[in-house]
Amino acid sequence: MTAETTVKKVRKPRAKKVAPVAADTPVAPATTPSRASAGGRSSSGGKKADTVHRLRIKVRAYEHGVLDKSVKQIIDVAARHNAEIVGPVPLPIDIKKYTVNRAAFIDKDSREQFEMRIHKRMIDIINPDPKVIEALTNIDLPSGVSIDVKML
């Protein structure tokens, strides 16, 4: 196969519409599957019974070296408790630039630019145990590293 070929999805045929029946005639049970069973979902909202819980950790720092050491520390703690880890995923770097005049009065054309780079990483822990969450809360990370933890 080449890269240009595409795969077409096979769709199930739609159920035929049934004409209204008079009140005098007996109605037979429907042979077509119901909408809930046709889509493979339950009628209670469409979520699967066995949902995957995910602990999403976002780590931010100004220095990438400190950030990588703290991410490695988080992964080591999670791996010690046999947790399933996805990541670390590098996220785009936020760059904040500031332009400042060098002189106060007449030298308007002479300017200086400063920038702050915020490096970010994301780690997912799938189906974390309470032991893993407790161990992650007790980690001592260096200053300058901020962490956002969400349960998805």
Secondary structure by P-SEA (a helix, b strand, c coil): ccccbbbbbbbcccbbbbcccccccccccccccccccccccccccccccbbbbbbbbbbbcccaaaaaaaaaaaaaaaaaaccccccccccbbbbbbbbbbccccccccbbbbbbbbbbbbbbbbccccaaaaaaaaaccccccbbbbbbcc
